[in-house]
C-alpha cells in the first residue's frame, strides 16, 4: 500500500500550494523505493533456476534455501521471496523494527529495537547465525539487507556484552561520527558483521539483495557489511574513538578488545581475497539515487525545472540547512543554478553533534538550520525528509520550512536560536505545523532534501 504524508502539513500556510507539490514529490519518491516493488523487479523463477539481476542460480533437487535478513524493509523483501519460491524455502528469519500487519508464511519475523540494539535483536541474530552453519556448496542463502540492519542484527563478540555495544553505539551516534566510522567500530565488536556472516555460511552460495541507506552505497558499510570483505581494521576502530574523544568513555571491555585486536591477539575480520566471498552475489535493488531521480521526474511533471544537485550530502545538519537556504536565495535572486519554477533535489545523510538535551532528528535540524536563511523569502520552501519515516527518536519523518517559519515561531513565543542550540527542533516545528509525518514506510534509502521556488504575482 503506498505511503501517504499527513495532509495537516498543507493547512493554513501561505505556501500551501508549494507544500502540496512537495508532498506529491516525496510520495512519488517513496513509491519508487517501495521495498516489495524493487525486490520483485530483481528476482524471478524460471523452472528450477532462480534469476537475480541477470545471474542464474540452480535450485536442483536437494538444494536447501535459507532466507535471512535484517532491516526496516526486510519483511516486504522477504514476502517477495516467498511469493517467488514458495515451498522451495527450507527455513528463514528476518529481523525488523516493525512487524508487518499480515504474517509471512514460511519465513519467521522477529521485532527488535533501533537505533540502539536490544536483547531481542541479539537473540534473533544468534538464530540467523545458526541457520547458516553447516551448509554445503549445493545450498543457497538469500540475505535481505536494508536500512537499520546494523542495530537490528547485534551479536557481540565473546567478552563484550550487549550493554557494552549499546553504550558504545550511543556514544558514537551522539559524537557526530558518520555511519561509515560507526560501522568500522561495530564490525570489530561483532561475530556477524564485517564479512563474518559470509564466512559462517561458506561454502554455500549466497545472494545478498540490498536496499542501501548509506551515501554512495559502499557495500562494505551497509549494515556493517556482513557479507562483504572488511577493509577496516581494529586500528581504524581505535582511530574513530580517538577522533571523537571517546577512547576513555567507551566501556573497558570494548577498549580492551579493540586494543587486543590491534595487537594481533584476536583474529581480524575477513579481508578482500578471502575465499568466503567467492560465491557471494550482491545486488543493490534501490538506493538514494533511485528516490532522488523519481523526485526530480515528478517535479518536472508538475511543471518545475528540476535539478538533481547531489546524493552525497553529508556534514553537520544545521550547516547543511544553511547551505540549502543559500541555494534557495540564489535561485530566487538570479535563477542559478536553475531558474524558477525550480525544484532542487538532494540526498544523503547528515549528522548531529548533540550538545543539548532537546528532542529532534537530523532532518528537523536541517530544516530549522535553513529557516533563518529563508526568512522573508516569498514562495520558497525547503524540505528535509527521512525516507524510513522516522527522524531521530520522534514520530516525525522530517520537516518543511519557508520564509515565514521564524516569524510564526516567534509569534508563539518560541526562540528558534535557543531551540537549535539545544538540539530541540521538534517542539518548535510541531507547534507551528511544519513537521512531516508518514509513519513507518518499510523502506530506507537515507534522506531527501528539496528546495522548491516559484515566483508569484506581486
Buried (B, 14 or more C-beta within 10 A) or exposed (E): EEBEBBEEBBEEBBBEBBBBBBBBBBBBBBBBBBBBBBBBEBBEBEEEEBBBBEEEBEBEEEBBBBBBBBBBBBBBBBBBBBBBBEEBBBBBBBBBBBEBEEEBEBBBBBBBBBBBBBEBBBBBBBBBBEBBEEBEEBBBBBBBBBBBBBBBBBBBBEEBEBEBBBBBBEBBBBBBBBBBBBBBBBBBBBBBBBBBBBBBBBBBBBBBBBBBBBBBBBBBBBBBBBBBBBBBBBEBBBBBBEEBEBBEBBBEBBBEBBBEBBEEEBEBBBBEEBEBBEBBBBBBBBBBBBBBBBBBBBBEEBEBBBBBBBBEBBBBBBEBBBBBBEBBBBBBEEBEEBEBBBBBBBBBBBBBEBEBEBBBBBBBBBBBBBBBBBBEBBBBBBBBBBBBBBBBEBEBBBBBBBBBBBBBBEEEEBEBEEBBEBBBBBEBBBBBBBBBBBBBBBBBBBBBBBBBBBBEEE
